[in-house]
Amino acid sequence: MLRPLIRCLALLAMPVALRTMQEVPMAFTLTSSVFKEGAPIPAKHTCDGADVSPPLAWSGAPAGAAGFALIMDDPDAPGGTWVHWVLYDLSARSSALPENVAKTETVKDGTVQGRSDFRRPGYGGPCPPPGKAHRYFFKLYALDAPLGLKPGATKQEVERAMQGHVLATAQLMGTYARQKR
């Protein structure tokens, strides 16, 4: 007698539990398969290695995201923040960037690359002076509209174009230190 009552109450409570779970938005996160948050970036992805971009993946993008932009910079650079990578107009359908994104103004999938402080499009890996580790921030922005900027835009131009269009931001920070020779 008690078992059917418990089963009935459990079935009644289930829709409430499911509805509550659906209302909790998933966190917008950015990760890499080659380094974790706060950990060293492998040498392969620096000027001491092949200097290829690391693979990146994201999840939990907000509803209404029409595209993404990514900026990587080093706030610990001796002359002030150094910009290592600027990408924009990444497709809303995308959820990852592969390792070794081509260093071209426009990537095969239509993603556009801006100009870094290395004065060229594409990824420029960590290359700090020997000594203390620097922090490298990969910041991914979910946007409600494509930016439509021409290839080669600077970080400042991308940030200006993003104003009022950022739905959410995800960040991944890695470190890198070069040995004294």
Beta strands, then each sheet from edge to edge (+ up, - down):
strand 1: 29-31
strand 2: 56-59
strand 3: 67-74
strand 4: 82-91
strand 5: 96-97
strand 6: 112-113
strand 7: 134-143
strand 8: 166-176
sheet 1: 1+ 2- 5+
sheet 2: 6+ 4- 3+ 7- 8+
end
